Amino acid sequence: MNYLEYTYITYLTLSIAITIWVARTLHKNGRAFLIEAFAGNESLADSVNHLLVVGFYLLNAGYITLTLKYGDKPINLSQSIEFLSTKLGLALIVLGAMHFANIYIFHRLRKRGTLHLVPPPVEPDQTIEPVTL
């Protein structure tokens, strides 16, 4: 095998391992956040958490395999390292962007779900007559 095949194998191995680690971490630590976002409904939170992990795997596996084709193909060790770092860096950026997008979406859901806890607005104690011109 030449540098290209070794680099592809290393890229796929590292990318898949990182994806699995991130998905497990998000699944484990995201449960409490989702339970609060869904107003204490644990079964709904667990179900959504599982669906998020499945979607996370699908999107990342698709991205990782799709990007395998793109870029200059390495023919020596230094190009292999550069190729690998570029591919892994892009995969990590995509993982991070997906994480922050999910956090934002669930923050909005949580905010909307807790509106019933906000006290009603206070009645004004005075009024100001509008000025007519």
Sequence and secondary structure as in RCSB ss.txt:
>XXXX:A:sequence
MNYLEYTYITYLTLSIAITIWVARTLHKNGRAFLIEAFAGNESLADSVNHLLVVGFYLLNAGYITLTLKYGDKPI
NLSQSIEFLSTKLGLALIVLGAMHFANIYIFHRLRKRGTLHLVPPPVEPDQTIEPVTL
>XXXX:A:secstr
  HHHHHHHHHHHHHHHHHHHHHHHHHHHHHHHHHHHTTT HHHHHHHHHHHHHHHHHHHHHHHHHHTS S    
SHHHHHHHHHHHHHHHHHHHHHHHHHHHHHHHHHHHHHTGGGS      S        
